[in-house]
Amino acid sequence: MLAAGALIAFDRLRIGPPDGAPARPAVAARDVLVLPARVDADPEHGWMRLGVMDLVAGRLRAAGQTVVPSDNVVALAQRRGGGEADPAFVAELLRVTGAARAVTVTAEAGAEGWVVSLASAEGTPAAAVGQAPDVLDAARQAADQFARVTGFTPAPSATGDAEKAFATLIQQVDAELLAGRLDAARQRLDAAAPDQQGRAELAHQRAQIDFLQGRLGQAEAAWTALLTRVSSADAPVLRARIHNGLANLAYVREDHSTVIAQAEAAVRALDGQHAPYELGRALIGLASGHGAQRRYDEALADYAQARVAFAAAGDRLALARVDAYQGLLDFARGRPGDALPVLADAAERLQAFGALIEELHTRVGLVYAQLALLQPAQALAQNARLLELGERVGDPRRRHYADLARARSLAATGGLAEAQAIVDALGATATAHPAELLAQTRSWLPLVAGQLALMRDAPADAVDQAAAAIAVTDTGDAHDRSSAYWLGWRALQRAGRTGEAADLARGAAAWNGAHDHAGARIRLALIEAGAADGRGEEAAAQAAYERALAEADAWRVPADLLQVARAYTDHLIARGDLARASVVAGRIAAWAGSDFEAALLQVALYRAIGQTGAWRAALAASRSLAGERAIPPDLLVPPQSRTAPDADAGRVVRSGAVPPRTMAAR
């Protein structure tokens, strides 16, 4: 199952506002966006472009204004390739971020020090100017003057040479981090003065860099040690950041209980503080942990509160991430119809920000939602962007995760050869380089390979893949485990290995992991029904099929309803109960124009009830959707004559008592 927190670790490096920044006044100017500074100085001062921008943004935020977070601006600027912001680009920035106006920042070095000017991006005269020997002092003066002009009261500044030097170091490190230059940030930390090295803020930044560079053990040790030094009474926001760092680390390790515990500690540390971004980050951690534990109502409440927090912080990028997470959660709890518009909108907004990894995972979720809703063509339309994202993210695990989604959408539209090539390549990677696959990809790969084998009418291969899927799926994962059983049972039936199928059905019935998942109960009921049918127990089979149908009605996932309708209709037609078969098949008739299996079911029904015209129309629809999939030969025999295939079938057909199935979309 696609987990609600499957995007990435829920935090991306962000430089937060000053601890204890005041709340916004009751009447305030609308949100502002501070552009990267134009710096007239030697190349050695390159850090100033983002450092001065971030300082100005932080000072305005500390005065009570809502300012678009610096990482939002940097992400958008990076998509453009840097450089000066022309009016068209500024307009695009305002549209994407929702800010009312943009502020330009200019820093010039002169004989008497630095001059920093702030002005409206529309080219009006400078609204504020600061001058000082140090560029950051000049920037503080300009920002504070701008705050006064716009009706806000500047927050106190650092006093004393030592504190100013420390503030400068922090701003330089922050600038390197904003630019993604992790090694440069580490070098600045290493070069800090001896009296600065012991500061908790620097230790936290170093731990954050360790985390981002994959040194999880070092990051954990540093953050854990910091908790003994940083109290909620003295530095509540810094302590919350430390807890959030540990929660993020636990997320990467899939330790969901620790995620929740650390995120709750961050929320407690922030009690009474105005630190909306850090609070939002903690709430996302809670939602991630609760979602992974299938505590969906709690996760939804967490997301709702996180949305409020990030809206207060003016963070449109974080809001797009929240929507992506919530869409994935909606899908995980069987609401693909609710998830679809949320995921589609979030994917477009993440693309606007250039958030490649998050967009990739969101579009994978979008593919699976579309497959669950029996919209295979729309799912296939995501493949070009997924391929592009996979090539750009640089992380083979993410690329392969997207590749598996591409294979699923290809198979669902009949592109079997291309889908098989992707699956074969992933199988080779799983053997040679298993660490290059996410755990979900390793778990799903044999399921997809087995479903493809059934489509190719290779039931023996499907049996082997189903056995591998049962072996690798967690017994506690109701969705994946039941999908593996269902694949194995169908493959064994197709292969004529009825004794083994009966054994598998008994094993599936003995497994007790499906009680809390409707999709799993559906698949187990179908296995139970088929097994009872094979034993000639008509009443038991009928009861199990009806139970599966009732579960599918309540679950309201079209792909799962289709699985029930296909199996149950075959059973009813074989028993001659054409009236009930018409009712069951009619439940998925609305998707016969978009989904191959839904179209095939109409072919089977109209052939059984002797409606030749409707049969021909349904057969034509099936052919248009088939791609490389074969139409079962018995369905090509017209209702009037069941002795020869349709003369103008025009397709190569394959033998087999059970028609090939489409892949389970979920």
N, C-alpha and C positions, 0 to 999 in steps of 0.2 A: 504494500500500500504506500502511496505517496505521503510521506510524513508532513505534518504541518510546518515543521521547522526545517524542511529539507533544503532551503535555499543555500545558506552559508551560516557560519557562526554569526549570531545576531548582532554583533557590533562591528562597525567599521571604525577605524581610527578617527577620532574627532577631538578637536581642541575645544574644551568646554568653556563656558563663560566663567568669570571670576566667582569664587566661592561666595555664597550669600548675596548674589546680585539682587537688587531690590525688585519688587514686583512693578509691573507697568502702572503708571498713574491712571486715574479713572478716565481722563480725557487725554489721548495721545495721538501723535501724528501716525499715519499709516506706516506699514513696514517699509524699511529701506534696505537697499542692497549696496554694499561697498565693493567697488571694482578693484581688481589688482592695481597696485600703485605703479605709476609711471616714474621711474627712477633715473635721474640724470646724474650718473656717477660711474666709477670704475667697475669693471666686471666683478671684482672681489666683493662688491656689495649686492650681488645677485639675490641673496636671501631677502633683501628689503622689499622686493616686488610683492611677495606674499606676506612677509613679516609685518610690514607697515600696514598693509590692508587689514590683516587679522587684528592688529593692535587697535586700529581705528574702530573696527567692528566691535571688538570687545569693550572698548571704552563707551561706545554708544549704547551697547547692551547693558553695561553696568549702570548707566544713567537712567535706564528704564525703557529705552526704545526697543522695539522688536526688530531685530536685524537678521536678514537671511544669513544662516551659518556660512562660515568661510568655505567649508568643504563643498557645499552646494555650488558656490560660485566657481571654485577651482574645477570641479567636475565638468561644469558646463564650458568653462574656458578651455579645458583640455580637449574637449570634443572639437573645438574650433581650431586647435593647434596653437593657442597662445596668441601673443601679439596684441596690438591695440584694439580696443573695443569700438567699432564703428556704430553709428546710430541704429542700423538694422539689427546688429547683434545685441545691443543694449535692449532694444525693444523685445527681442526674443528672450533675453534673460528675465525681463520683467514679466513676460507672459508665463514662462515656465515656473518661476518662483512665486508669482503672485504678489511681488512687491509693488509699491506705489511709485517709487522713484529710485533712481540709481545715483550714487555719489562717486565722483571721480576723486582720486587721490594723486597728487603730484609731489615728489620729493626731489629737491634740488640742492646740491652742495655748492656753497659759496665761501667767500673769504671769511665771513663771520659765522660760519656754521651751516646748519641745515634749515631749509625753509620747506615746510609741508603745507600744502593748500588743499582744501576740500571744496568741491563745487558740485552743482547739479550736472548730471550727464548731458542735459540739454544745452549746455554751453553758457549758462548764466554766469555772472561774475562770482568770484570766489566767495563762499559763505563763511569760511573760517580759514585763518592762517596761523601757523605756529612757527616759531624760530628758536633754535637752541643749538649749542655745540653738538649735542647727541641727537641723531635722527628720531629716536623713539620719544625723547622728551618733546621734540617739535611736534611729532604726531599726536602725542597726548594733549598738548596745548590746542592743536587744531580740532581734535575730536571733542574736547570739552567745550570749546567755544561753539562748535556746531551744535552740541547738545543744548547749550543755553539758548541759542538762536531759535531752536525748534521747541523750546518749552520744557526742557528737562534739566535736572540738577546733576552735575557730574559727581561720580563717586570719588572718595579719597584716593590719592595716588601713593605709590611707594615713596618713602622718604629715606634719606641717608644714602651714602655712596654704595654701601654693601648691598642694600636692598635693590637699588637701581641697577647695579651690575647683575644681580641675580635675575631681575625681571628681564633684562636684555638677553641673558642667556636662554631663559625660558622661551622668549619670543623667537630667538634664532632657531632653537630646536623645533618649535612649533612650525615655523616656516618650512624647514626641511621636511617635516612630516607631512605637511599639507601638499608639498610637491612630490611626495612619494620617495624621497631620497633617504631611505632608512639608514644606509651606511654613513651618510653625511651627518645625520642627526646623532648617530652613535659617536662619531668622531668629536662632535661638539661637546657631548656629555663627557667623553674621556678627557677632553682638554679643559674641563672646568677647573676653576681655582680650588686649591685644597680646602678652603673654608666653605666651599659650595658642595663638595663631593658628598657630604653626609646628609644633605637635605632630602627629605622624604619625596618631594615632588620629582627630583631627578631620578631617584630610585624607581618611582612609578613609571616614568617615561622609559627608563632602560628596560624594565620588565615588559612594557607594552611593545617595545621594539623586538625583544626576544620572542614574544608571542607571535608577532607578525612574521618573523623570520623562521618560525617553526621550532624554536628552542623552548619547548613547552615546560620541561623540567626546571630550567633556569627561571622562567617566568613565574611558575608556581611557587618556587622557593622564595623568590624576591617578594611577591605579593603577600605570601603567608607571613613572612618576617615583618613586613610593613604593618600588618594588622596589629602587631604588638606595640608599634610606635605611634600610630595615628589613631586618635580617638574621635568619636563622634562629637564630643564636646568641643574639641579644639579645631578640627578640620573635617566637618561632616561631609562636604562634597568630595574631598579627596578620599575619604574612607569609602564612600559609596562607589567611587571609580575603582577602587581596589577590589571591592566585593564584585562589581560588575566584570572586572577583568577575570577574576576566578570563576565566575559563572560562565563567562564566554569560553574559558579554557575547558570547563567541565562539559560544555555543549559539544565542543570538538571531540571530546572523548566519549560522547553519548552517555554521560553520567547524569541522567535527568533529575534525580533526586538532589544531587549537589547543585545543579543549576538552580533549582527552586530555592534551596536553602540560602545560597549566596545572593540571589536576586532579592529574596525577602529581607536579608540583612541590609542590602543597599537601600531598599525602600524605607526601612526603619531609620537608617542613618540620615535620610533626607527629610525626615519628619520636621516640619516647620521651616524648611528651607525653600527658597525659590531657585530651583535648578531644574527647569523643565526637561532639558535634553537628557540629563543623567537619570532623572526619574523615568522618562520614556524608555530609556535603554534598559533599566531594571525591569520595567513592566513587560518589555519584549522578552526578557529572559524568563519571567514567570510564565508568560503565554507559551513560550517554546517548551518549557518543562511540562506544563499542564497538558499541552496538546500531545506531546509524546506519550504521556500516561493516559491518553484518551479521556482526560477530564475537560471535555470540550466546552461546557458552560463556563467554567472558570477561565479557560483560555480566551474565550470570546470577551469576557468581562475585562481581562487584562488588556486585550487589543484595544478595546473601546477607551480605556483609561490612557493607554499609550498614545492613542490618536489625539486626545485632548492635550496631553503634555507636549507632543511634538508640534501641534498647532500653535500652542503658546510660545514655543521656541521659534516659530516661523520656519520650520525645517520641512520643506516640501519633499526633499529626497528621502528623509526618514518616513514621511507619511506614505510615499510610494512603496517603501519596503513593508510598512505595516499592512497596506492593502494586499501586497503580494502574499505575505504570511497568512493573512486572514482568508484570502482566496484558497490557498492550499489547505487550510484547516477546514473550510467549507467542503472542499472536495473529499478530504479524508473522512469526514463524517457523513458522506453520502449525499451531498448537496451539489452535484456538478452544475446544475442549472443556476444556482446562486453563485457558484465560484466563477463561472465563465466570464460574465461581464467585468467582475472585479479584477480577475487575472489579466484580461485583455487590456483594460485601462492601465493597470499597474505596469504591464510590460511596455506600453508606449511611453509612459512617464519615466521609467527606468532607462529606456533607450535614449530619451532626451538628455538625461544626466550622464550618459555613458557608463552606467553601472553594469558592466558586462556580465559579471558572475550572477548577480541577482536577476538580471534580465534573462539569462540563460535558464536558470532554474524556474523562473516564472513562466517562460514559454514552454518548458517541458510540462509543467503543470497544466498549462493551457491545452497542450496536445492531448493529455490524458483526459481532461474534462470534455474536450470535443469528441474523443473516442467513446467516452462513457455516455455521451448524449447522441451517439450514432451519427456523428458529423465527420466522417473520415476525410472527405475532400477538404474541409476546413482545417483539419489537423495536418494534412499533407502540406497545406499552404504555409505552415510554419517552418517547413524543413529547410528552405533556403536560408532563412535568418538563423536557424539553429546551427547550420553548417558554418556560417560566417562567424557566429559567436564562438563555436567550438575551436575554430582556428585562431581566434584572437585572445582567448582567455589565458592561454599558456599553461594551464593546469590540465594534464591528461585525464585526471579523474573527472573533471567537469565535461571535457570534450566527449569522453566515452559515455557519460550519463546522457548527454544530448544525442549521441549516436544511437543509443538504444531506443530512445523516443522516436528518432527518425525511422528506425527499422519498424517500429510498431505502426506508424502511420503509413509507411509504404506497404506493409502487409495488409493493412485494413483497406487499402485501395487496390490491391491486386498486384503490387510491384514486388513479386515474390523473389525474383532473382537478385534485385538490388538489396532487398531486405536480408536475404540469406548471406550475401557478401558481407554486409555490416556485422551480422551475428557471428559469422565465421571469424572475422577479424577480431571481434571482441572475445571470442572463445580462445583464440591464440594468445591474446593479451592476458586473459585470466590464467592461462597455464604458465606463460613465461614471466609475466610481470604483474602478479595479482595486486600489488600495492597501487597500481595505476587505475584501479577500479574502486569506486565507492562501494560500501557494503551493500547498498540497495541494488547497485548494478550487478554485483556478483550474485545476489539473491534472485533477481528477476531474469537474468540471462538464460538459465535453462528453461524457465517458463516460456519465454518468447521463442527460444529455439524449438521447444516441443510443439508449440502452437503452429509454428511455421511447418514443422514436419507433418502435422495433420493436414495442413493446407496442400502440401505436396503429395499427399496420399502415401506417406512413409510412416505407417504406424509403429513399426519396430523402432525407428529412430525416436519417435515421440515417447515410446515407453521408456527408453533409456534416459531421455531428457527429463521426463517426469520423475524418475527415480532420483536423478541428481537434484531436482528441485525440492523433493521431499527431504533429501539429505541436508541441504543447505539452509532451508527455511527454518526460522525459529519456531519452536512449538507454541510459543506465546503470541506469534503473529497470526491472528485468525485469518486475515485476508490472504496472505501469501500461502500459508499452509493449506487452506481449503482449496485455493486455486491449483496447487500442486496435486492434491488428491483428485480433483475434478479432471485435470489433464490426464493423470495416470489412468483413471478409470475409463475415460473415453478412448485413450490410446490402446489399452488392453482389449476393449470391446472391438475396436476396429481391427486389431490384429488377430481376433478370434481366440484369444487366450482367456476364455471365460472363467476358468478356475482361478487364475491369478487375479482377475477382476473382482471375483467374489471375495478373495482374501483381502484385497485392498479396500473393498467396501466395508468389511468388518473392522479393519484397522481405522478407517475414517470414522466409523460409528463409535468406536471406542475412545477416540480422541475427544477430549472435553474442552477444547479451546475455542469453540464457536459460540458460546452462550451469549457473548456481548457484542457480536458483530452480525448484522442482518445479512450482509453479502456472503459470509461464510455459512450461515444457516441455510441460505438458498442453495449453495453448491452441495452441501452435505445432504440436503433433502432430495436433490436431483439424483445423487448417487444412490441414496436409499431407495428411491422410486425405481431406478433402472435395475437395481439388484433384485428388488421384489418382483419386478416384471420378469426378470430372467428365471426366477424360481416358480413362475406361474401364479404368484400371489396377487391377483388382480385387485382385490380390495385394498391391500396394503400399498400397492403401487399408486392407485388412484388417490389415496389419502395423502401420500407423500408428495405427489405432484401438486395437489391442491394446496398443501402447506407451503410448498415452494412458491406457488403463484401468489398466495396471500402475503408471504414475506416480500416478494418482489414488488407487489402493489404498495406495501408500506414503505419500502426502501426507496422507491421512485427513482431508480437509476436505469435508464432505458437499456443499456447494454446487458444488465443482469436480467431485466424482464425479457429481453430477446432470448437469452439462454434458456430460460424457463419455457417460453412460448415454443421455441423450436423443439425441445425435447418432449414437451407435453403434447404438442400437436402431432408429432410423429407417432407417439403412443396412441393417441385417440384415433388417428386415421387407421392405424393398424388394427384397432379394435372395432372399427366401423362406426364410431360415435362421431359422425360428421357434423352434427349440430353443435356439440360442445367444441369440436375442433375449430369450427368457424368462429366461435366466440373467442377462443384463446388466440388464434392466429390474428384475429381482427384487432387485438390489443396492440400489435406493433405494425399494423398496416400503414400508419402515418409515416413510417421511416423507410417504406419500401422503395421510395424514389431516391434515397441517398445511401442506403446500406445494402450490400450484396446479400448478406444472410437474411435480412428482413425481406428482401425481394424474393429470394429462393423460397421462403416460407409461404409466400402468396402463390408461387408457382405450384408448390406441393398441395396447398389447399384447393386451388381451382381445378387442378387435375383430379383430385380425389372426389370433388363434388360434381365433376362433369361439366364445368363451365368453360367451353373451349375458347371463346373469345377472350374472356378474362385471363385464361391460362396463357394464351399467346401474348397478350399485352404484358403480363407479369414476366414471361420468359424473355421478352425483348428488353425489359428493364433490367433483368438479371444480367443479360449479355452486356449491356452498356456499362454495368458496374463491375464486371468480373475481373477485368485486367488479365492476369495470368492464371487466375483460378479456374478450375474446371467445374462445369455444371454437372451434377450427378446424372448418369445416363438414364435412370428411371424417370427423372423429371422431364426428359426430352420426349418421352412417349406421350402422344396426344391422348386426351381422355377417351376418344372414340376407339382407339386401338392401342393396346398395351403390348403389342408384339414386336414393334420396330421403332427405332428412334425417329424423331422428327427429321424429315428429309432435308430440311434446310437449316439444320442445327448449326452447321458451320464451325463447330468447335471440336477439338479433341477431348474426349471424355475418358474418365478413369473408372475402374470398377471399385466396388466397395459398398457394403450394406448401409453404412452411415455416411451421410453427406459431409464433406469437409466443413469445419466450423470456422467462423471468423474468430479472430483473437479476442479474448476478453479485454475490453478497453481499460479495465481498472486492474 
